[in-house]
Amino acid sequence: MVRQNIFEKRKGGQFIFEEDDLMEVQCMEHNAESVMHRLESKVSKSLLFMLNQQLLGFSSQMQQELAMDMVDYVCDDVMRMTGCPSADYVLEICYAWINEEIGGVA
């Protein structure tokens, strides 16, 4: 684990490492889920699952934006960014996965 190694170096091996599983408290916003349904016939089920998972942890508004950006990429070959570094990083990863599976904007 990279995170554990970093803590060991920082604290000289004296640390408490806790890992929470927050997946149970994360959910996809309804409107974002509706937008993502447009991809059901365009990408594989496994890719759609991975794309949906990337929305978790973002606010409702950002989930909607990311979902619309992914749909625009798949359906219209339009690559959009949000201006938010963490969201854009996720979009870049999603665009790469989509491109690997079905092609798209390079």
N, C-alpha and C positions, 0 to 999 in steps of 0.2 A: 504494500500500500504506500503510495507516494505521500499521502497526508501523514501517515504514521511516521515515516522516515523523516519528514520535515520536523515534526514535533520532537522526535528523538534528538535531532541535531540542535534544535533550539533550546531544549530544556535539559540537555545532557542525560537523556533517558528517564528523567523524573517528570512524568506527566500523567494526566488522566485523559484517556481517549474515550469519548462517548460518540456513538453513532446512532442517530435517531432515524427511524423509518417514517418519513412524513408522507409517503405515498397514500396512506389511508385517509389523510385529511385534505388531499388535493382533489379537485374536480375540474372538469371542463365546463366552461360557461356555455349556457344553452345556445346562444346565437353563434358562438364559435363552432360548436358541435354541428349545428345546422349547415354552416358554410363548409365544414370539412366533409360532410356527407356528399357534396358534389364530386369528391375525389373517388368515391367508392368504385365507380366503373372505369376509372382512369389509372389507378395504381393497384398493386397487390394488397391483399389484406394485411400482410406483415408490414409492408411499408406504411400503410395508413395507420396502423397501430403505433409504429415508431414516431410518425409525424404528430399524431395526437398526443403522445406522451411528452413531446417537446413543449406543448402549450402549458402543461401543468406548472404551477409555481409563478405564473405571470398573472397580473390583474385581469379582470374581465375585459376591459377595453383593449389591453395589449394582446390577449388571446384572440379577440376578434380581428385585430389588425394582422397578426401573424397568420391566422387562418385565411384571410382574404389575400394576403401576399402569396401564400403557397398555392391557392387556387388560381390566382392570376398567372403564376409561373407555369403551372401544369396546363391550364386551358388556353392561355393567350401568349405564352412565351415572354412574359413581362417580369423582369426581376426588380423587385422593390426592396428598399431598406427602410428602417424606421428612424434611424438617427440615434437609437438607444443601443449602446455597445453590446449589452448582454443579449438583447433581442436579435440584433443583427448577427451576432455569432451563431445563435440558434438557426436563424434563417440560412446562413451560409452552409451550415451542416445539412439542413433539410434540402436545400437546392442541390447539394452534391449527391445526396441519396437519390433524389428524384432523377437527376441527370444520369446517374449510374443505371437506374432501372429503365427509364423510358426516353432519356435524352431530353434536350431542352436548350435553353440559352446557355452558351458556353461561358 
